Amino acid sequence: MLYDVNGGMTTVTTEEQMAQYRKKPVVIEAYQTDKEVEIKTLEGTMRADVGDWIITGVKGEKYPCKPDIFEATYERVE
């Protein structure tokens, strides 16, 4: 079951079954922070801990990313 934003329940029909998706290969800018910082993101204020990556997205938005997720998702562009 899924819940919509108004709290009602909905079911997923056969046509709406989950499919697999791959991220598009886009180049982002990022740096690893050496201090705790608060970042205003599209979802609200988030905290980045020491060692987290601060990513600038394709539309200029900033958000934190934990090191293990960053390493699994991104590779350095030479």
Number of C-alpha atoms within 10 A of each C-alpha: 7 10 10 9 7 6 8 8 10 10 9 10 8 7 6 8 7 9 5 4 6 5 6 6 7 8 13 14 14 18 12 17 15 12 10 12 15 12 15 14 13 10 7 8 11 14 15 21 18 14 15 22 23 22 18 16 14 11 7 10 11 17 22 24 19 15 15 10 11 16 12 8 9 13 9 9 7 3
